């Protein structure tokens, strides 16, 4: 994983944080916090010069954000693409 890819995941995380900042604690925020830990760990490792297995890390993040989006859609009763942030 390179800097550009890592920044993209950080932007995705920031967008979800803004979207969920007014949500009460619960399953959505718990999942978001787990994703934040993963992204922050990847950032720390990258900044220390560690070589990251980009395919594995990115697939894990893709699955996590897909799960977050599906849960958000289910709880909101709509489609996250059309639901304003």
Phi and psi restraints in degrees (range 20) as a CNS / XPLOR table:
assign (resid 1 and name C) (resid 2 and name N)
       (resid 2 and name CA) (resid 2 and name C) 1.0 -106.4 20.0 2
assign (resid 2 and name N) (resid 2 and name CA)
       (resid 2 and name C) (resid 3 and name N) 1.0 178.1 20.0 2
assign (resid 2 and name C) (resid 3 and name N)
       (resid 3 and name CA) (resid 3 and name C) 1.0 -58.6 20.0 2
assign (resid 3 and name N) (resid 3 and name CA)
       (resid 3 and name C) (resid 4 and name N) 1.0 -43.3 20.0 2
assign (resid 3 and name C) (resid 4 and name N)
       (resid 4 and name CA) (resid 4 and name C) 1.0 -60.8 20.0 2
assign (resid 4 and name N) (resid 4 and name CA)
       (resid 4 and name C) (resid 5 and name N) 1.0 -45.8 20.0 2
assign (resid 4 and name C) (resid 5 and name N)
       (resid 5 and name CA) (resid 5 and name C) 1.0 -65.4 20.0 2
assign (resid 5 and name N) (resid 5 and name CA)
       (resid 5 and name C) (resid 6 and name N) 1.0 -40.4 20.0 2
assign (resid 5 and name C) (resid 6 and name N)
       (resid 6 and name CA) (resid 6 and name C) 1.0 -64.5 20.0 2
assign (resid 6 and name N) (resid 6 and name CA)
       (resid 6 and name C) (resid 7 and name N) 1.0 -41.7 20.0 2
assign (resid 6 and name C) (resid 7 and name N)
       (resid 7 and name CA) (resid 7 and name C) 1.0 -62.6 20.0 2
assign (resid 7 and name N) (resid 7 and name CA)
       (resid 7 and name C) (resid 8 and name N) 1.0 -35.5 20.0 2
assign (resid 7 and name C) (resid 8 and name N)
       (resid 8 and name CA) (resid 8 and name C) 1.0 -62.6 20.0 2
assign (resid 8 and name N) (resid 8 and name CA)
       (resid 8 and name C) (resid 9 and name N) 1.0 -41.9 20.0 2
assign (resid 8 and name C) (resid 9 and name N)
       (resid 9 and name CA) (resid 9 and name C) 1.0 -67.5 20.0 2
assign (resid 9 and name N) (resid 9 and name CA)
       (resid 9 and name C) (resid 10 and name N) 1.0 -35.6 20.0 2
assign (resid 9 and name C) (resid 10 and name N)
       (resid 10 and name CA) (resid 10 and name C) 1.0 -65.7 20.0 2
assign (resid 10 and name N) (resid 10 and name CA)
       (resid 10 and name C) (resid 11 and name N) 1.0 -38.2 20.0 2
assign (resid 10 and name C) (resid 11 and name N)
       (resid 11 and name CA) (resid 11 and name C) 1.0 -66.6 20.0 2
assign (resid 11 and name N) (resid 11 and name CA)
       (resid 11 and name C) (resid 12 and name N) 1.0 -41.3 20.0 2
assign (resid 11 and name C) (resid 12 and name N)
       (resid 12 and name CA) (resid 12 and name C) 1.0 -60.2 20.0 2
assign (resid 12 and name N) (resid 12 and name CA)
       (resid 12 and name C) (resid 13 and name N) 1.0 -44.4 20.0 2
assign (resid 12 and name C) (resid 13 and name N)
       (resid 13 and name CA) (resid 13 and name C) 1.0 -61.5 20.0 2
assign (resid 13 and name N) (resid 13 and name CA)
       (resid 13 and name C) (resid 14 and name N) 1.0 -44.8 20.0 2
assign (resid 13 and name C) (resid 14 and name N)
       (resid 14 and name CA) (resid 14 and name C) 1.0 -61.8 20.0 2
assign (resid 14 and name N) (resid 14 and name CA)
       (resid 14 and name C) (resid 15 and name N) 1.0 -40.7 20.0 2
assign (resid 14 and name C) (resid 15 and name N)
       (resid 15 and name CA) (resid 15 and name C) 1.0 -62.2 20.0 2
assign (resid 15 and name N) (resid 15 and name CA)
       (resid 15 and name C) (resid 16 and name N) 1.0 -42.9 20.0 2
assign (resid 15 and name C) (resid 16 and name N)
       (resid 16 and name CA) (resid 16 and name C) 1.0 -68.6 20.0 2
assign (resid 16 and name N) (resid 16 and name CA)
       (resid 16 and name C) (resid 17 and name N) 1.0 -35.7 20.0 2
assign (resid 16 and name C) (resid 17 and name N)
       (resid 17 and name CA) (resid 17 and name C) 1.0 -61.4 20.0 2
assign (resid 17 and name N) (resid 17 and name CA)
       (resid 17 and name C) (resid 18 and name N) 1.0 -44.5 20.0 2
assign (resid 17 and name C) (resid 18 and name N)
       (resid 18 and name CA) (resid 18 and name C) 1.0 -63.0 20.0 2
assign (resid 18 and name N) (resid 18 and name CA)
       (resid 18 and name C) (resid 19 and name N) 1.0 -42.3 20.0 2
assign (resid 18 and name C) (resid 19 and name N)
       (resid 19 and name CA) (resid 19 and name C) 1.0 -63.2 20.0 2
assign (resid 19 and name N) (resid 19 and name CA)
       (resid 19 and name C) (resid 20 and name N) 1.0 -37.2 20.0 2
assign (resid 19 and name C) (resid 20 and name N)
       (resid 20 and name CA) (resid 20 and name C) 1.0 -102.5 20.0 2
assign (resid 20 and name N) (resid 20 and name CA)
       (resid 20 and name C) (resid 21 and name N) 1.0 6.5 20.0 2
assign (resid 20 and name C) (resid 21 and name N)
       (resid 21 and name CA) (resid 21 and name C) 1.0 -62.0 20.0 2
assign (resid 21 and name N) (resid 21 and name CA)
       (resid 21 and name C) (resid 22 and name N) 1.0 -26.4 20.0 2
assign (resid 21 and name C) (resid 22 and name N)
       (resid 22 and name CA) (resid 22 and name C) 1.0 -96.6 20.0 2
assign (resid 22 and name N) (resid 22 and name CA)
       (resid 22 and name C) (resid 23 and name N) 1.0 -0.1 20.0 2
assign (resid 22 and name C) (resid 23 and name N)
       (resid 23 and name CA) (resid 23 and name C) 1.0 -74.6 20.0 2
assign (resid 23 and name N) (resid 23 and name CA)
       (resid 23 and name C) (resid 24 and name N) 1.0 140.2 20.0 2
assign (resid 23 and name C) (resid 24 and name N)
       (resid 24 and name CA) (resid 24 and name C) 1.0 -67.7 20.0 2
assign (resid 24 and name N) (resid 24 and name CA)
       (resid 24 and name C) (resid 25 and name N) 1.0 157.9 20.0 2
assign (resid 24 and name C) (resid 25 and name N)
       (resid 25 and name CA) (resid 25 and name C) 1.0 -54.2 20.0 2
assign (resid 25 and name N) (resid 25 and name CA)
       (resid 25 and name C) (resid 26 and name N) 1.0 142.9 20.0 2
assign (resid 25 and name C) (resid 26 and name N)
       (resid 26 and name CA) (resid 26 and name C) 1.0 169.1 20.0 2
assign (resid 26 and name N) (resid 26 and name CA)
       (resid 26 and name C) (resid 27 and name N) 1.0 -160.5 20.0 2
assign (resid 26 and name C) (resid 27 and name N)
       (resid 27 and name CA) (resid 27 and name C) 1.0 -61.3 20.0 2
assign (resid 27 and name N) (resid 27 and name CA)
       (resid 27 and name C) (resid 28 and name N) 1.0 -41.4 20.0 2
assign (resid 27 and name C) (resid 28 and name N)
       (resid 28 and name CA) (resid 28 and name C) 1.0 -60.5 20.0 2
assign (resid 28 and name N) (resid 28 and name CA)
       (resid 28 and name C) (resid 29 and name N) 1.0 -49.1 20.0 2
assign (resid 28 and name C) (resid 29 and name N)
       (resid 29 and name CA) (resid 29 and name C) 1.0 -68.7 20.0 2
assign (resid 29 and name N) (resid 29 and name CA)
       (resid 29 and name C) (resid 30 and name N) 1.0 -34.1 20.0 2
assign (resid 29 and name C) (resid 30 and name N)
       (resid 30 and name CA) (resid 30 and name C) 1.0 -62.7 20.0 2
assign (resid 30 and name N) (resid 30 and name CA)
       (resid 30 and name C) (resid 31 and name N) 1.0 -45.1 20.0 2
assign (resid 30 and name C) (resid 31 and name N)
       (resid 31 and name CA) (resid 31 and name C) 1.0 -63.9 20.0 2
assign (resid 31 and name N) (resid 31 and name CA)
       (resid 31 and name C) (resid 32 and name N) 1.0 -41.1 20.0 2
assign (resid 31 and name C) (resid 32 and name N)
       (resid 32 and name CA) (resid 32 and name C) 1.0 -62.3 20.0 2
assign (resid 32 and name N) (resid 32 and name CA)
       (resid 32 and name C) (resid 33 and name N) 1.0 -41.8 20.0 2
assign (resid 32 and name C) (resid 33 and name N)
       (resid 33 and name CA) (resid 33 and name C) 1.0 -63.6 20.0 2
assign (resid 33 and name N) (resid 33 and name CA)
       (resid 33 and name C) (resid 34 and name N) 1.0 -37.6 20.0 2
assign (resid 33 and name C) (resid 34 and name N)
       (resid 34 and name CA) (resid 34 and name C) 1.0 -63.8 20.0 2
assign (resid 34 and name N) (resid 34 and name CA)
       (resid 34 and name C) (resid 35 and name N) 1.0 -42.2 20.0 2
assign (resid 34 and name C) (resid 35 and name N)
       (resid 35 and name CA) (resid 35 and name C) 1.0 -65.9 20.0 2
assign (resid 35 and name N) (resid 35 and name CA)
       (resid 35 and name C) (resid 36 and name N) 1.0 -38.2 20.0 2
assign (resid 35 and name C) (resid 36 and name N)
       (resid 36 and name CA) (resid 36 and name C) 1.0 -62.3 20.0 2
assign (resid 36 and name N) (resid 36 and name CA)
       (resid 36 and name C) (resid 37 and name N) 1.0 -40.7 20.0 2
assign (resid 36 and name C) (resid 37 and name N)
       (resid 37 and name CA) (resid 37 and name C) 1.0 -61.4 20.0 2
assign (resid 37 and name N) (resid 37 and name CA)
       (resid 37 and name C) (resid 38 and name N) 1.0 -42.0 20.0 2
assign (resid 37 and name C) (resid 38 and name N)
       (resid 38 and name CA) (resid 38 and name C) 1.0 -63.7 20.0 2
assign (resid 38 and name N) (resid 38 and name CA)
       (resid 38 and name C) (resid 39 and name N) 1.0 -47.5 20.0 2
assign (resid 38 and name C) (resid 39 and name N)
       (resid 39 and name CA) (resid 39 and name C) 1.0 -64.5 20.0 2
assign (resid 39 and name N) (resid 39 and name CA)
       (resid 39 and name C) (resid 40 and name N) 1.0 -43.0 20.0 2
assign (resid 39 and name C) (resid 40 and name N)
       (resid 40 and name CA) (resid 40 and name C) 1.0 -65.3 20.0 2
assign (resid 40 and name N) (resid 40 and name CA)
       (resid 40 and name C) (resid 41 and name N) 1.0 -37.3 20.0 2
assign (resid 40 and name C) (resid 41 and name N)
       (resid 41 and name CA) (resid 41 and name C) 1.0 -65.2 20.0 2
assign (resid 41 and name N) (resid 41 and name CA)
       (resid 41 and name C) (resid 42 and name N) 1.0 -43.4 20.0 2
assign (resid 41 and name C) (resid 42 and name N)
       (resid 42 and name CA) (resid 42 and name C) 1.0 -61.1 20.0 2
assign (resid 42 and name N) (resid 42 and name CA)
       (resid 42 and name C) (resid 43 and name N) 1.0 -41.2 20.0 2
assign (resid 42 and name C) (resid 43 and name N)
       (resid 43 and name CA) (resid 43 and name C) 1.0 -61.6 20.0 2
assign (resid 43 and name N) (resid 43 and name CA)
       (resid 43 and name C) (resid 44 and name N) 1.0 -47.1 20.0 2
assign (resid 43 and name C) (resid 44 and name N)
       (resid 44 and name CA) (resid 44 and name C) 1.0 -61.0 20.0 2
assign (resid 44 and name N) (resid 44 and name CA)
       (resid 44 and name C) (resid 45 and name N) 1.0 -44.8 20.0 2
assign (resid 44 and name C) (resid 45 and name N)
       (resid 45 and name CA) (resid 45 and name C) 1.0 -64.4 20.0 2
assign (resid 45 and name N) (resid 45 and name CA)
       (resid 45 and name C) (resid 46 and name N) 1.0 -43.3 20.0 2
assign (resid 45 and name C) (resid 46 and name N)
       (resid 46 and name CA) (resid 46 and name C) 1.0 -61.9 20.0 2
assign (resid 46 and name N) (resid 46 and name CA)
       (resid 46 and name C) (resid 47 and name N) 1.0 -44.5 20.0 2
assign (resid 46 and name C) (resid 47 and name N)
       (resid 47 and name CA) (resid 47 and name C) 1.0 -65.0 20.0 2
assign (resid 47 and name N) (resid 47 and name CA)
       (resid 47 and name C) (resid 48 and name N) 1.0 -25.0 20.0 2
assign (resid 47 and name C) (resid 48 and name N)
       (resid 48 and name CA) (resid 48 and name C) 1.0 -86.1 20.0 2
assign (resid 48 and name N) (resid 48 and name CA)
       (resid 48 and name C) (resid 49 and name N) 1.0 1.5 20.0 2
assign (resid 48 and name C) (resid 49 and name N)
       (resid 49 and name CA) (resid 49 and name C) 1.0 86.1 20.0 2
assign (resid 49 and name N) (resid 49 and name CA)
       (resid 49 and name C) (resid 50 and name N) 1.0 12.2 20.0 2
assign (resid 49 and name C) (resid 50 and name N)
       (resid 50 and name CA) (resid 50 and name C) 1.0 -71.4 20.0 2
assign (resid 50 and name N) (resid 50 and name CA)
       (resid 50 and name C) (resid 51 and name N) 1.0 144.9 20.0 2
assign (resid 50 and name C) (resid 51 and name N)
       (resid 51 and name CA) (resid 51 and name C) 1.0 -84.2 20.0 2
assign (resid 51 and name N) (resid 51 and name CA)
       (resid 51 and name C) (resid 52 and name N) 1.0 124.4 20.0 2
assign (resid 51 and name C) (resid 52 and name N)
       (resid 52 and name CA) (resid 52 and name C) 1.0 -100.8 20.0 2
assign (resid 52 and name N) (resid 52 and name CA)
       (resid 52 and name C) (resid 53 and name N) 1.0 137.4 20.0 2
assign (resid 52 and name C) (resid 53 and name N)
       (resid 53 and name CA) (resid 53 and name C) 1.0 -77.9 20.0 2
assign (resid 53 and name N) (resid 53 and name CA)
       (resid 53 and name C) (resid 54 and name N) 1.0 90.6 20.0 2
assign (resid 53 and name C) (resid 54 and name N)
       (resid 54 and name CA) (resid 54 and name C) 1.0 -59.0 20.0 2
assign (resid 54 and name N) (resid 54 and name CA)
       (resid 54 and name C) (resid 55 and name N) 1.0 -39.3 20.0 2
assign (resid 54 and name C) (resid 55 and name N)
       (resid 55 and name CA) (resid 55 and name C) 1.0 -65.0 20.0 2
assign (resid 55 and name N) (resid 55 and name CA)
       (resid 55 and name C) (resid 56 and name N) 1.0 -45.4 20.0 2
assign (resid 55 and name C) (resid 56 and name N)
       (resid 56 and name CA) (resid 56 and name C) 1.0 -67.1 20.0 2
assign (resid 56 and name N) (resid 56 and name CA)
       (resid 56 and name C) (resid 57 and name N) 1.0 -47.7 20.0 2
assign (resid 56 and name C) (resid 57 and name N)
       (resid 57 and name CA) (resid 57 and name C) 1.0 -63.0 20.0 2
assign (resid 57 and name N) (resid 57 and name CA)
       (resid 57 and name C) (resid 58 and name N) 1.0 -44.1 20.0 2
assign (resid 57 and name C) (resid 58 and name N)
       (resid 58 and name CA) (resid 58 and name C) 1.0 -68.4 20.0 2
assign (resid 58 and name N) (resid 58 and name CA)
       (resid 58 and name C) (resid 59 and name N) 1.0 -36.9 20.0 2
assign (resid 58 and name C) (resid 59 and name N)
       (resid 59 and name CA) (resid 59 and name C) 1.0 -64.8 20.0 2
assign (resid 59 and name N) (resid 59 and name CA)
       (resid 59 and name C) (resid 60 and name N) 1.0 -40.7 20.0 2
assign (resid 59 and name C) (resid 60 and name N)
       (resid 60 and name CA) (resid 60 and name C) 1.0 -62.3 20.0 2
assign (resid 60 and name N) (resid 60 and name CA)
       (resid 60 and name C) (resid 61 and name N) 1.0 -43.5 20.0 2
assign (resid 60 and name C) (resid 61 and name N)
       (resid 61 and name CA) (resid 61 and name C) 1.0 -67.7 20.0 2
assign (resid 61 and name N) (resid 61 and name CA)
       (resid 61 and name C) (resid 62 and name N) 1.0 -41.3 20.0 2
assign (resid 61 and name C) (resid 62 and name N)
       (resid 62 and name CA) (resid 62 and name C) 1.0 -57.2 20.0 2
assign (resid 62 and name N) (resid 62 and name CA)
       (resid 62 and name C) (resid 63 and name N) 1.0 -46.3 20.0 2
assign (resid 62 and name C) (resid 63 and name N)
       (resid 63 and name CA) (resid 63 and name C) 1.0 -63.4 20.0 2
assign (resid 63 and name N) (resid 63 and name CA)
       (resid 63 and name C) (resid 64 and name N) 1.0 -42.6 20.0 2
assign (resid 63 and name C) (resid 64 and name N)
       (resid 64 and name CA) (resid 64 and name C) 1.0 -63.3 20.0 2
assign (resid 64 and name N) (resid 64 and name CA)
       (resid 64 and name C) (resid 65 and name N) 1.0 -45.4 20.0 2
assign (resid 64 and name C) (resid 65 and name N)
       (resid 65 and name CA) (resid 65 and name C) 1.0 -70.8 20.0 2
assign (resid 65 and name N) (resid 65 and name CA)
       (resid 65 and name C) (resid 66 and name N) 1.0 -31.2 20.0 2
assign (resid 65 and name C) (resid 66 and name N)
       (resid 66 and name CA) (resid 66 and name C) 1.0 -65.7 20.0 2
assign (resid 66 and name N) (resid 66 and name CA)
       (resid 66 and name C) (resid 67 and name N) 1.0 -41.7 20.0 2
assign (resid 66 and name C) (resid 67 and name N)
       (resid 67 and name CA) (resid 67 and name C) 1.0 -63.6 20.0 2
assign (resid 67 and name N) (resid 67 and name CA)
       (resid 67 and name C) (resid 68 and name N) 1.0 -41.8 20.0 2
assign (resid 67 and name C) (resid 68 and name N)
       (resid 68 and name CA) (resid 68 and name C) 1.0 -61.6 20.0 2
assign (resid 68 and name N) (resid 68 and name CA)
       (resid 68 and name C) (resid 69 and name N) 1.0 -45.8 20.0 2
assign (resid 68 and name C) (resid 69 and name N)
       (resid 69 and name CA) (resid 69 and name C) 1.0 -62.9 20.0 2
assign (resid 69 and name N) (resid 69 and name CA)
       (resid 69 and name C) (resid 70 and name N) 1.0 -42.4 20.0 2
assign (resid 69 and name C) (resid 70 and name N)
       (resid 70 and name CA) (resid 70 and name C) 1.0 -64.0 20.0 2
assign (resid 70 and name N) (resid 70 and name CA)
       (resid 70 and name C) (resid 71 and name N) 1.0 -43.8 20.0 2
assign (resid 70 and name C) (resid 71 and name N)
       (resid 71 and name CA) (resid 71 and name C) 1.0 -64.4 20.0 2
assign (resid 71 and name N) (resid 71 and name CA)
       (resid 71 and name C) (resid 72 and name N) 1.0 -43.0 20.0 2
assign (resid 71 and name C) (resid 72 and name N)
       (resid 72 and name CA) (resid 72 and name C) 1.0 -59.4 20.0 2
assign (resid 72 and name N) (resid 72 and name CA)
       (resid 72 and name C) (resid 73 and name N) 1.0 -46.4 20.0 2
assign (resid 72 and name C) (resid 73 and name N)
       (resid 73 and name CA) (resid 73 and name C) 1.0 -61.1 20.0 2
assign (resid 73 and name N) (resid 73 and name CA)
       (resid 73 and name C) (resid 74 and name N) 1.0 -43.8 20.0 2
assign (resid 73 and name C) (resid 74 and name N)
       (resid 74 and name CA) (resid 74 and name C) 1.0 -63.9 20.0 2
assign (resid 74 and name N) (resid 74 and name CA)
       (resid 74 and name C) (resid 75 and name N) 1.0 -44.7 20.0 2
assign (resid 74 and name C) (resid 75 and name N)
       (resid 75 and name CA) (resid 75 and name C) 1.0 -72.8 20.0 2
assign (resid 75 and name N) (resid 75 and name CA)
       (resid 75 and name C) (resid 76 and name N) 1.0 -32.8 20.0 2
assign (resid 75 and name C) (resid 76 and name N)
       (resid 76 and name CA) (resid 76 and name C) 1.0 -83.4 20.0 2
assign (resid 76 and name N) (resid 76 and name CA)
       (resid 76 and name C) (resid 77 and name N) 1.0 -16.1 20.0 2
assign (resid 76 and name C) (resid 77 and name N)
       (resid 77 and name CA) (resid 77 and name C) 1.0 72.1 20.0 2
assign (resid 77 and name N) (resid 77 and name CA)
       (resid 77 and name C) (resid 78 and name N) 1.0 23.4 20.0 2
assign (resid 77 and name C) (resid 78 and name N)
       (resid 78 and name CA) (resid 78 and name C) 1.0 -148.7 20.0 2
assign (resid 78 and name N) (resid 78 and name CA)
       (resid 78 and name C) (resid 79 and name N) 1.0 -161.2 20.0 2
assign (resid 78 and name C) (resid 79 and name N)
       (resid 79 and name CA) (resid 79 and name C) 1.0 -109.4 20.0 2
assign (resid 79 and name N) (resid 79 and name CA)
       (resid 79 and name C) (resid 80 and name N) 1.0 124.3 20.0 2
assign (resid 79 and name C) (resid 80 and name N)
       (resid 80 and name CA) (resid 80 and name C) 1.0 -63.0 20.0 2
assign (resid 80 and name N) (resid 80 and name CA)
       (resid 80 and name C) (resid 81 and name N) 1.0 -22.2 20.0 2
assign (resid 80 and name C) (resid 81 and name N)
       (resid 81 and name CA) (resid 81 and name C) 1.0 -69.4 20.0 2
assign (resid 81 and name N) (resid 81 and name CA)
       (resid 81 and name C) (resid 82 and name N) 1.0 -35.4 20.0 2
assign (resid 81 and name C) (resid 82 and name N)
       (resid 82 and name CA) (resid 82 and name C) 1.0 -100.7 20.0 2
assign (resid 82 and name N) (resid 82 and name CA)
       (resid 82 and name C) (resid 83 and name N) 1.0 -8.7 20.0 2
assign (resid 82 and name C) (resid 83 and name N)
       (resid 83 and name CA) (resid 83 and name C) 1.0 -83.2 20.0 2
assign (resid 83 and name N) (resid 83 and name CA)
       (resid 83 and name C) (resid 84 and name N) 1.0 122.2 20.0 2
assign (resid 83 and name C) (resid 84 and name N)
       (resid 84 and name CA) (resid 84 and name C) 1.0 -62.9 20.0 2
assign (resid 84 and name N) (resid 84 and name CA)
       (resid 84 and name C) (resid 85 and name N) 1.0 145.9 20.0 2
